[in-house]
Amino acid sequence: MDNTLLQDPNAEQAAYWNGRVGQRWTNRQDFMDAVLAPISSAVLDRAAAAPGEHVIDIGCGCGATSLELAQRVGPSGRVLGVDISQPMLARARQRTPQGAQLAFEITDATIYPFAAGETDLLFSRFGVMFFAQPVQSFANLRTALRPGGRLVFVCWREPRLNPWLVLPVQAAYQHVPKLPEMSPEDPGPFSFATPDRVRRILDAAGFGAVTMEPRDFTLDLANGQGLDAALENALEIGPASRALDGQPAELQLAAQHAIRAALAAQQVGQSVPLGAAVWMVSASNGV
Ligand SMILES: C[S@@+](CC[C@H](N)C(=O)[O-])C[C@H]1O[C@@H](n2cnc3c(N)ncnc32)[C@H](O)[C@@H]1O
């Protein structure tokens, strides 16, 4: 990654998403896209990208939503996916059909010099909660929006409302130490769980008409492929994988058994359906 496009406070996140975690997301791209599909459809419908529109997909990762957005804006529109993760963006580029009106930039969205005022829609599926200085990041993103342009993203609500993410790690805690407590201001998956904080950030970045709609989903952690698939996913993505990283082999094994038992208790046929809770956030530029 070009270091001139990396804002220092986000260096830790850049290392995180370019290391083992980014590689795991890349390896599991198909599976994760299938698990997250119900949320994707809902946020894409909410964003209502129309033919001819210019869109930026923030923290686009392996590009699932960028590809969907490109289909929606059609040949007269344009989509730019931005992300700090080299492996994830390489996967996004690999998936892009020839001739699609879709480009990707490896960059920190906080400081990327977006073309001013040309974008109709700033969009994100879980890619905006990792900024160390979110007001600065959103203010920079807003420079890309035309007057009256819109921001639409989805982010997680509190951990206790998201068993699909926390049930495995809670089971793991029977055997491995707890992950360090995060402050509500620390970048991370739950950093936008509190509506007051999100509104404060978006207000300070100059957005108006902020709305936050709570939505509940059931996600199949097994993606219809049985208990082993759900276990494998929990061990690769999310807080359980982080809690097990670097632990002695016997503790990892014991934690894996505990996670398996917790997931088995939720199993229905070949699925492991678990609750997920998000905010659908929208805002506008200057209204
Ligand atoms: C949870 S992943 C979501 C990826 C993708 N939107 C999806 O739903 O599959 C978060 C993404 O945000 C990206 N990200 C984190 N901080 C960023 C920053 N400052 N600028 C651009 N992307 C960033 C990460 O590299 C990662 O791809």
The ligand as an SDF file (V2000), in Angstrom:
LIG
                    3D

 27 29  0  0  0  0  0  0  0  0999 V2000
  -15.8090   -6.0460    8.2140 C   0  0  0  0  0  0  0  0  0  0  0  0
  -14.9170   -5.7390    6.7480 S   0  0  0  0  0  0  0  0  0  0  0  0
  -16.2460   -5.4820    5.6090 C   0  0  0  0  0  0  0  0  0  0  0  0
  -15.8330   -5.6700    4.1830 C   0  0  0  0  0  0  0  0  0  0  0  0
  -16.9800   -5.5870    3.1550 C   0  0  0  0  0  0  0  0  0  0  0  0
  -17.6280   -4.2920    3.1720 N   0  0  0  0  0  0  0  0  0  0  0  0
  -17.9730   -6.7010    3.3690 C   0  0  0  0  0  0  0  0  0  0  0  0
  -19.0870   -6.4240    3.8480 O   0  0  0  0  0  0  0  0  0  0  0  0
  -17.6350   -7.8600    3.0810 O   0  0  0  0  0  0  0  0  0  0  0  0
  -14.3120   -4.0720    7.0210 C   0  0  0  0  0  0  0  0  0  0  0  0
  -13.5190   -3.5200    5.8520 C   0  0  0  0  0  0  0  0  0  0  0  0
  -13.1880   -2.1430    6.1100 O   0  0  0  0  0  0  0  0  0  0  0  0
  -11.8800   -1.9050    5.5860 C   0  0  0  0  0  0  0  0  0  0  0  0
  -11.3120   -0.6920    6.2270 N   0  0  0  0  0  0  0  0  0  0  0  0
  -11.0090   -0.5250    7.5340 C   0  0  0  0  0  0  0  0  0  0  0  0
  -10.4930    0.7130    7.7410 N   0  0  0  0  0  0  0  0  0  0  0  0
  -10.4830    1.3470    6.5300 C   0  0  0  0  0  0  0  0  0  0  0  0
  -10.0520    2.6440    6.0880 C   0  0  0  0  0  0  0  0  0  0  0  0
   -9.5340    3.5380    6.9340 N   0  0  0  0  0  0  0  0  0  0  0  0
  -10.1750    2.9540    4.7710 N   0  0  0  0  0  0  0  0  0  0  0  0
  -10.6830    2.0320    3.8890 C   0  0  0  0  0  0  0  0  0  0  0  0
  -11.1070    0.7960    4.2580 N   0  0  0  0  0  0  0  0  0  0  0  0
  -11.0000    0.4440    5.5600 C   0  0  0  0  0  0  0  0  0  0  0  0
  -11.1370   -3.1990    5.9150 C   0  0  0  0  0  0  0  0  0  0  0  0
   -9.9550   -3.3680    5.1780 O   0  0  0  0  0  0  0  0  0  0  0  0
  -12.2140   -4.2470    5.6050 C   0  0  0  0  0  0  0  0  0  0  0  0
  -12.1640   -4.6690    4.2720 O   0  0  0  0  0  0  0  0  0  0  0  0
  1  2  1  0
  2  3  1  0
  2 10  1  0
  3  4  1  0
  4  5  1  0
  5  6  1  0
  5  7  1  0
  7  8  2  0
  7  9  1  0
 10 11  1  0
 11 12  1  0
 11 26  1  0
 12 13  1  0
 13 14  1  0
 13 24  1  0
 14 15  1  0
 14 23  1  0
 15 16  2  0
 16 17  1  0
 17 18  1  0
 17 23  2  0
 18 19  1  0
 18 20  2  0
 20 21  1  0
 21 22  2  0
 22 23  1  0
 24 25  1  0
 24 26  1  0
 26 27  1  0
M  CHG  2   2   1   9  -1
M  END
$$$$
